[in-house]
């Protein structure tokens, strides 16, 4: 199945199960294809035919955006270089969860979560350590007896009891002999964040963009420049986050505003466009702030007041 078809089916499944979706932006080479929200669940989603196409830089920006917007990064794909992605398995590349289309559809439409995740060495299962401890105590099984059942060492059994995941064959042996279910479901939307592992190169900034981001930082904002997104940065201060665009002129600016404004509505954050010279106070409800206006701003309150007054 081609990438466009995977993306179409993914959008349809999300919409069918109550997600509010961003419009197709039609741009290639970006770190996400759509954002989707349902209640408190926010997905920042990228689709590939072959998930090996996910680069480290794209993954880092995808995770950084998800972290800043308090969402979950997710990749949906069809295959990797070693073959088709298996149903019911969560994969990972550069720390981003990856699912095949059918696994996502089963989870969304039928509530069937995956139970397996792929890691070096094969497929693994999260064991219910509390249930395993209870069974051991109820049946009077020693560590050695459990180790014999599982075909592993006593030390490994102790690690399972402490919460370590088991390979699929070990989990199946334990469940067969004990006649109990031990496998725990895996939430594909649960993002285990590790900001320290995502320190990548900062996009090279020049001219007005560099001046703008430095000014926002001096006003107290944490600025995340983006190189592979429809917006140019995310600016955050305490509980306030806004999608930040650096505008040009004419129809190019209008097209950019359309895309950014739509994403802004889905992620439930304000958006703002900064331009060298301002002809309008806002474009389709998105505030526009000129360079001189930002230079005159004394603090972040001045910036947020302009945004509040001009947004539609």
Buried (B, 14 or more C-beta within 10 A) or exposed (E): EEBEEBBBBBBEBBEEBEBBBBBBBEEEEBBBBBBBBBEEEBBBBBBBBEBEBBEEBBBBBBBBBBBBBEBBBBBBBBBBEEEEBBBBBBBBBBBBBBBBBBBBBBBBEEEBBBBBBBEEEEBBBBBBBEBBEEBBEEEEBEBEBBBBBBEBEBEBBEBBBEEBBBBBEBBBBBBEEBEEEBBBEBEBBEBEEEEEEBEBEEBEBEEBBEBBBEBBEEBBBEBBBBBBBBBBBBBBBEEBBBBBBBBBEEEEBEBBBBBBBBBBBBBEBBBBBBBBEBEEBBBEEBBBBBBEBBEEBEEBEBBBEBBEEBBE
